[in-house]
Amino acid sequence: MEQQSKRIAALDLIKGMSVIGMIIIHTLLIFANVKSQSETVIGSFIVFLGRGTSIFLICMGITFMTSSHQSLKSAVQRGGLLLVAAFFMNFMKFIVPVMFGFASDNFIQKYGWHAPIEQQYLYLELLGDILQLAGLSLLFIGFIRKYVKNKYGILAIGLFIALVSREVSGITIDYPVINYILDLLFSNDFPAYVYFPVFPWMSFIIIGMFFGKWYLELNYNAKQLFKNMLYAGLLFVALGAPLVFIYGEYHYNGFYHMGPGGVIYFAGWTLIFLWAIFTATSKIQENSFIRILKYCSRNLTSMYMIQWILISWGKGIFGYRQHGIGFVLLLIVLYMVLTFSVQFSLDLLKKKAIHGLSTDLNR
């Protein structure tokens, strides 16, 4: 049981780091000018960190297999809630600034729109982000967890989704609602831009499920699990690198809509990174920073939504992609403070609500 708690702690640290990282990355992407993003060392490094989405997804797959909630019903319910949260976040990010007149003019101009942009509400509301990916994926992976008992069968499904991802990309029909679902699944760019289509991004979650299943079979031996991740990661990089660098047009095709070689290549580096983080943190004692990371991990979804909403609202104050790296670093500190402050406030309100309910029940 001690090994199990260490393993969970390692994943919590990684997910906590991803919360801190996404605030840094999103602040830079929204407020830094093109020169600061591409021609400064700090900006280029932060943009590079933004390619770490697969880390979160593989961790999601591992924890999905080891969670105490193992029913298909719980997976479907969680998926549905994430989809609701995704569209609520889009409403708060995009529609609210337009409704109340503090949307950034140069953000509107960047997309070639003319204020007022009420006619673009549908496009803004339906933008596909990682919450839509996670919600839809849960509707699928719940069935995989329930009915596929062999870990290599799980891995085969993940690799198959990556393999066919470029072939199914762009599937469309003439019914807008169904077409939007196909957009979220396969990315056909109608009616909105989907950053993380289920094909191929769900592959990373299922690869994580493979290692989660393996962890259970290893009787919670975290050290051996992460060693296996290292070996698998090296193999994946060796297989994926030639495909990406020689046949990149098909196998990579850009970060957001990569082909099978890109999935294998990025999964490989992600597994190596997870092993490195586990090795580096396995001996670290509990301290304030570790507790902050664990707090972020517990509140990952809500803090993801909070930071995106705050950063999007900030476009009306600070403008869109207008600032140098020095000012953006100050904004990163500001958004760190704001995100944690809002999360702490929500925790306090939740605690007061629970206390009030408990008091009423005891009367």
C-alpha positions as CSV (number, residue, x, y, z in Angstrom):
1,M,0.0,0.0,0.0
2,E,3.0,2.3,0.6
3,Q,4.0,1.9,-3.0
4,Q,0.5,2.7,-4.2
5,S,0.5,6.0,-2.2
6,K,3.9,6.9,-3.7
7,R,2.7,6.3,-7.2
8,I,-0.4,8.4,-6.7
9,A,1.7,11.2,-5.2
10,A,3.9,11.1,-8.3
11,L,1.0,11.5,-10.6
12,D,-0.5,14.2,-8.4
13,L,2.8,16.1,-8.7
14,I,2.8,15.8,-12.5
15,K,-0.9,16.9,-12.8
16,G,-0.2,19.7,-10.3
17,M,2.7,20.9,-12.5
18,S,0.5,20.8,-15.5
19,V,-1.9,23.3,-13.8
20,I,1.0,25.7,-13.1
21,G,2.3,25.1,-16.6
22,M,-1.0,25.8,-18.3
23,I,-1.4,29.2,-16.6
24,I,2.1,30.2,-17.8
25,I,1.5,28.8,-21.3
26,H,-2.0,30.3,-21.9
27,T,-0.9,33.7,-20.5
28,L,2.0,33.8,-23.0
29,L,-0.1,32.6,-25.9
30,I,-2.8,35.2,-25.4
31,F,-0.8,38.3,-24.4
32,A,2.7,38.0,-25.9
33,N,3.3,39.4,-29.3
34,V,4.6,37.1,-32.1
35,K,8.2,38.3,-31.6
36,S,8.1,37.5,-27.8
37,Q,6.7,34.0,-28.5
38,S,9.1,33.0,-31.2
39,E,12.3,35.1,-30.9
40,T,13.0,35.1,-27.2
41,V,14.5,32.2,-25.2
42,I,11.8,32.4,-22.5
43,G,9.0,32.7,-25.0
44,S,10.2,29.8,-27.2
45,F,10.6,27.6,-24.1
46,I,7.1,28.3,-22.9
47,V,5.7,27.6,-26.3
48,F,7.6,24.3,-26.3
49,L,6.0,23.5,-22.9
50,G,2.7,23.9,-24.6
51,R,3.3,20.7,-26.5
52,G,2.9,18.7,-23.2
53,T,-0.9,18.0,-23.5
54,S,-0.1,14.3,-23.9
55,I,1.3,14.2,-20.4
56,F,-2.0,15.1,-18.9
57,L,-3.9,12.7,-21.1
58,I,-1.7,9.7,-20.3
59,C,-2.0,10.5,-16.6
60,M,-5.7,10.7,-17.0
61,G,-5.7,7.2,-18.5
62,I,-3.6,5.7,-15.7
63,T,-5.8,7.2,-12.9
64,F,-9.0,6.2,-14.8
65,M,-7.9,2.5,-14.5
66,T,-6.9,2.8,-10.8
67,S,-9.8,5.0,-9.7
68,S,-12.1,3.8,-7.0
69,H,-15.1,4.6,-9.3
70,Q,-14.9,1.7,-11.8
71,S,-18.5,1.5,-13.0
72,L,-19.5,2.3,-16.6
73,K,-22.2,4.6,-15.2
74,S,-19.7,6.8,-13.4
75,A,-17.6,7.2,-16.5
76,V,-20.6,8.2,-18.6
77,Q,-21.8,10.6,-15.9
78,R,-18.3,12.2,-15.6
79,G,-18.1,12.5,-19.4
80,G,-21.4,14.3,-19.5
81,L,-20.4,16.7,-16.7
82,L,-17.2,17.5,-18.5
83,L,-19.0,18.3,-21.7
84,V,-21.4,20.6,-19.8
85,A,-18.4,22.3,-18.2
86,A,-16.7,22.7,-21.6
87,F,-19.6,24.6,-23.1
88,F,-20.1,26.6,-19.9
89,M,-16.4,27.6,-20.1
90,N,-16.7,28.7,-23.7
91,F,-19.7,30.8,-22.8
92,M,-17.8,32.5,-20.0
93,K,-14.6,32.9,-22.1
94,F,-16.1,34.3,-25.3
95,I,-19.8,35.1,-25.1
96,V,-19.7,37.1,-21.8
97,P,-17.0,39.5,-23.0
98,V,-19.0,40.2,-26.2
99,M,-22.3,40.6,-24.3
100,F,-20.9,43.1,-21.8
101,G,-18.7,44.9,-24.3
102,F,-15.2,44.1,-23.2
103,A,-14.0,41.8,-25.9
104,S,-10.6,42.8,-27.4
105,D,-10.9,44.6,-30.7
106,N,-7.6,43.1,-32.1
107,F,-8.8,39.6,-31.1
108,I,-11.9,40.2,-33.2
109,Q,-9.8,41.5,-36.1
110,K,-7.5,38.6,-35.9
111,Y,-10.4,36.3,-36.9
112,G,-11.5,38.8,-39.6
113,W,-14.8,39.6,-37.8
114,H,-16.5,43.0,-37.6
115,A,-17.9,44.2,-34.3
116,P,-20.6,43.5,-33.2
117,I,-19.8,39.8,-33.5
118,E,-23.1,38.3,-32.2
119,Q,-23.3,36.3,-35.4
120,Q,-20.1,34.5,-34.4
121,Y,-21.6,33.3,-31.1
122,L,-22.1,29.7,-32.4
123,Y,-18.6,29.5,-33.6
124,L,-17.2,30.7,-30.2
125,E,-19.5,28.5,-28.2
126,L,-18.6,25.3,-30.1
127,L,-14.8,25.7,-30.1
128,G,-13.4,22.3,-29.2
129,D,-10.9,22.4,-26.4
130,I,-9.4,19.7,-24.1
131,L,-12.5,19.5,-21.9
132,Q,-14.6,18.4,-24.9
133,L,-12.0,15.8,-25.7
134,A,-11.9,14.5,-22.1
135,G,-15.7,14.4,-21.9
136,L,-16.3,12.5,-25.2
137,S,-13.4,10.2,-24.5
138,L,-14.9,9.1,-21.2
139,L,-18.0,8.0,-23.0
140,F,-15.8,5.6,-25.0
141,I,-13.1,4.5,-22.5
142,G,-15.7,3.5,-19.9
143,F,-16.7,0.7,-22.3
144,I,-13.1,-0.2,-22.9
145,R,-12.4,-0.5,-19.2
146,K,-15.5,-2.6,-18.6
147,Y,-15.2,-5.0,-21.5
148,V,-11.5,-5.2,-22.5
149,K,-9.6,-7.1,-19.8
150,N,-6.3,-7.8,-21.5
151,K,-3.9,-4.8,-21.3
152,Y,-2.5,-5.5,-24.7
153,G,-6.0,-5.4,-26.1
154,I,-6.3,-2.0,-24.6
155,L,-3.0,-0.9,-26.1
156,A,-4.1,-2.2,-29.5
157,I,-7.3,-0.1,-29.4
158,G,-5.3,3.0,-28.6
159,L,-2.8,2.4,-31.4
160,F,-5.6,1.6,-33.9
161,I,-7.3,4.9,-33.2
162,A,-4.0,6.6,-33.9
163,L,-3.5,4.5,-37.0
164,V,-6.9,5.5,-38.6
165,S,-7.0,9.1,-37.4
166,R,-5.8,10.7,-40.6
167,E,-8.0,8.5,-42.7
168,V,-11.2,9.4,-40.9
169,S,-10.3,13.1,-40.6
170,G,-12.7,15.3,-42.5
171,I,-15.8,13.1,-42.5
172,T,-18.9,15.2,-43.0
173,I,-22.6,14.9,-43.7
174,D,-25.3,17.4,-44.4
175,Y,-26.8,17.6,-40.9
176,P,-25.2,20.4,-38.8
177,V,-25.7,18.9,-35.3
178,I,-24.4,15.5,-36.3
179,N,-21.6,17.2,-38.3
180,Y,-20.5,19.0,-35.1
181,I,-20.2,15.7,-33.3
182,L,-18.2,14.4,-36.2
183,D,-16.1,17.5,-35.9
184,L,-15.3,16.8,-32.3
185,L,-14.5,13.2,-33.2
186,F,-12.6,13.6,-36.5
187,S,-12.0,17.3,-37.0
188,N,-13.6,18.5,-40.2
189,D,-13.6,22.2,-39.2
190,F,-17.4,22.6,-39.3
191,P,-18.8,24.6,-37.8
192,A,-16.0,25.5,-35.3
193,Y,-12.3,24.8,-34.9
194,V,-11.6,21.7,-32.8
195,Y,-8.1,21.8,-31.3
196,F,-8.2,18.3,-29.8
197,P,-10.3,15.9,-31.9
198,V,-11.0,12.5,-30.3
199,F,-9.1,10.9,-33.2
200,P,-6.2,10.8,-32.5
201,W,-6.0,12.4,-29.1
202,M,-7.9,9.7,-27.2
203,S,-5.0,7.4,-28.1
204,F,-2.9,9.0,-25.4
205,I,-5.6,8.4,-22.8
206,I,-5.9,4.7,-23.8
207,I,-2.1,4.3,-23.8
208,G,-2.3,5.6,-20.2
209,M,-5.0,3.0,-19.5
210,F,-2.7,0.3,-20.7
211,F,-0.1,1.3,-18.1
212,G,-2.8,1.7,-15.5
213,K,-3.9,-1.9,-16.1
214,W,-0.2,-3.0,-16.0
215,Y,0.2,-1.2,-12.7
216,L,-2.7,-3.2,-11.2
217,E,-1.1,-6.4,-12.5
218,L,2.2,-5.4,-10.9
219,N,0.4,-5.3,-7.6
220,Y,1.0,-1.5,-7.2
221,N,4.7,-1.7,-7.9
222,A,5.2,1.9,-9.0
223,K,9.0,1.7,-9.4
224,Q,8.6,-1.2,-11.9
225,L,5.7,0.5,-13.7
226,F,7.7,3.7,-14.4
227,K,10.7,1.6,-15.5
228,N,8.4,-0.1,-18.0
229,M,7.3,3.3,-19.1
230,L,10.9,4.2,-19.8
231,Y,11.5,1.1,-22.0
232,A,8.2,1.6,-23.8
233,G,9.0,5.3,-24.3
234,L,12.3,4.6,-25.9
235,L,10.7,2.0,-28.2
236,F,7.9,4.5,-29.2
237,V,10.4,7.3,-29.9
238,A,12.5,4.9,-32.1
239,L,9.4,3.8,-34.0
240,G,7.8,7.3,-34.3
241,A,10.9,9.5,-35.1
242,P,11.5,8.1,-38.6
243,L,7.8,8.5,-39.5
244,V,7.6,12.1,-38.2
245,F,10.9,13.3,-39.7
246,I,10.7,11.4,-43.0
247,Y,7.0,11.2,-43.7
248,G,5.9,14.2,-41.6
249,E,3.2,15.5,-43.9
250,Y,1.1,12.4,-43.2
251,H,2.4,11.3,-39.8
252,Y,2.7,14.7,-38.1
253,N,0.7,17.3,-40.0
254,G,0.9,19.9,-37.1
255,F,0.6,19.4,-33.4
256,Y,-3.2,19.5,-33.1
257,H,-4.1,17.1,-35.9
258,M,-1.1,14.7,-35.9
259,G,-1.1,11.3,-37.6
260,P,-0.1,7.9,-36.2
261,G,3.6,8.5,-36.3
262,G,3.2,11.7,-34.4
263,V,1.1,10.0,-31.7
264,I,3.7,7.3,-31.2
265,Y,6.5,9.8,-31.1
266,F,4.9,12.2,-28.6
267,A,3.7,9.3,-26.5
268,G,7.3,8.0,-26.3
269,W,8.7,11.3,-25.1
270,T,5.8,11.6,-22.7
271,L,6.5,8.2,-21.1
272,I,10.2,9.0,-20.8
273,F,9.3,12.3,-19.2
274,L,6.9,10.6,-16.7
275,W,9.7,8.2,-15.7
276,A,12.1,11.1,-15.2
277,I,9.7,13.0,-13.0
278,F,8.9,9.9,-11.0
279,T,12.6,9.2,-10.5
280,A,13.4,12.8,-9.6
281,T,10.5,13.1,-7.1
282,S,10.4,9.7,-5.5
283,K,12.7,10.7,-2.6
284,I,11.3,14.2,-2.1
285,Q,9.8,14.8,1.3
286,E,6.4,16.6,1.8
287,N,6.8,20.4,1.8
288,S,4.7,23.5,1.0
289,F,5.4,23.4,-2.7
290,I,4.5,19.7,-2.9
291,R,1.2,20.5,-1.0
292,I,0.5,23.2,-3.5
293,L,1.0,20.8,-6.4
294,K,-1.3,18.2,-4.8
295,Y,-3.9,20.9,-4.3
296,C,-3.7,21.9,-8.0
297,S,-4.1,18.2,-8.9
298,R,-7.2,17.8,-6.8
299,N,-8.7,20.9,-8.5
300,L,-7.4,20.4,-12.0
301,T,-10.6,20.8,-13.9
302,S,-11.9,23.8,-12.0
303,M,-8.6,25.6,-12.1
304,Y,-8.3,24.9,-15.8
305,M,-11.7,26.6,-16.3
306,I,-10.9,29.5,-14.0
307,Q,-7.6,30.4,-15.5
308,W,-8.9,30.3,-19.1
309,I,-11.9,32.5,-18.2
310,L,-9.8,35.0,-16.4
311,I,-7.2,35.1,-19.2
312,S,-9.9,35.5,-21.8
313,W,-11.5,38.3,-19.9
314,G,-8.1,40.0,-19.6
315,K,-8.0,40.4,-23.4
316,G,-10.4,43.3,-23.0
317,I,-7.9,45.0,-20.5
318,F,-4.5,44.1,-21.8
319,G,-5.2,43.5,-25.5
320,Y,-4.5,40.4,-27.5
321,R,-0.9,39.5,-28.4
322,Q,0.5,43.0,-28.0
323,H,3.2,42.8,-25.2
324,G,6.8,42.0,-24.8
325,I,8.1,39.2,-22.6
326,G,8.8,41.3,-19.5
327,F,5.2,42.5,-19.2
328,V,3.9,39.0,-20.0
329,L,6.0,37.6,-17.1
330,L,4.3,40.1,-14.8
331,L,0.9,39.0,-16.2
332,I,1.8,35.3,-15.5
333,V,2.4,36.2,-11.8
334,L,-0.9,38.1,-11.8
335,Y,-2.9,35.2,-13.3
336,M,-1.3,32.8,-10.9
337,V,-2.5,34.9,-7.9
338,L,-6.0,35.4,-9.5
339,T,-6.5,31.7,-10.3
340,F,-5.5,30.5,-6.9
341,S,-7.6,33.3,-5.3
342,V,-10.7,32.3,-7.1
343,Q,-10.2,28.6,-6.4
344,F,-9.7,29.4,-2.7
345,S,-12.9,31.5,-2.7
346,L,-14.9,28.7,-4.3
347,D,-13.5,26.3,-1.7
348,L,-14.6,28.6,1.1
349,L,-18.1,29.0,-0.4
350,K,-18.4,25.3,-0.8
351,K,-17.3,24.7,2.8
352,K,-19.8,27.2,4.1
353,A,-22.6,25.7,2.0
354,I,-21.8,22.2,3.4
355,H,-21.6,23.6,6.9
356,G,-24.9,25.4,6.5
357,L,-26.6,22.2,5.1
358,S,-25.2,20.2,8.0
359,T,-26.5,22.7,10.5
360,D,-29.9,22.7,8.9
361,L,-30.1,18.9,9.0
362,N,-29.1,18.7,12.6
363,R,-31.8,21.2,13.8
